[in-house]
């Protein structure tokens, strides 16, 4: 969401506990926060938990919100933390940077590339292909997945994404590049199998 959305809300009213203003805030941000939770956790119930906990947390701490960041950035930060805490509970061992054994400067190139440009648009956007993309996103390491969702799914800028995750813009760009490369490799495998099936049936 853009910065202009934040300006549509009265921070004074929110801080003072105005229920109508808070209801408007919930209406405005419920869909993207639920979507973030669903993409991160892959489970509707977990996404609902992220949604509810985000707004309960926001309601509790709105009086302390100083406006140093945008309201949307603040909510996304709460939602991201809630999603990561749920992931930690589901895993006996969790380390946000497990995937980063190599230097941030090292670029991991995909091993599989398939030219799917010959596929018609309706096949590229078919339910099967969209399901393959969704599945590939769930296989992203958590830190890469969060950056990809915030930047490429929710449309936050590099700077906004960095602010939400308390990262440098360089780190966001590096993680986003790795996420896109990972997804391209995953989808290359999907389309290679699909092209093979179609050639077999010709």
Secondary structure, 3 states (H helix, E strand, C coil): CCHHHHCCCCHHHHHCCCHHHHHHHHHHHHHHHHHHHHHHHCCHHHHHHHHHHHHHHHHHHHHHCCCCCCHHHHHHHHHHHHHHHHHHHHCCCCCCCCCCCCCCCCCCCCCCCCCCCCCCHHHHCCHHHHHHHHHHHHCCCHHHHHHHHHHHHCCCCHHHHHHHHCCCHHHHHHHHHHHHHHHHHHHHHHHHHHHHHHHHCC
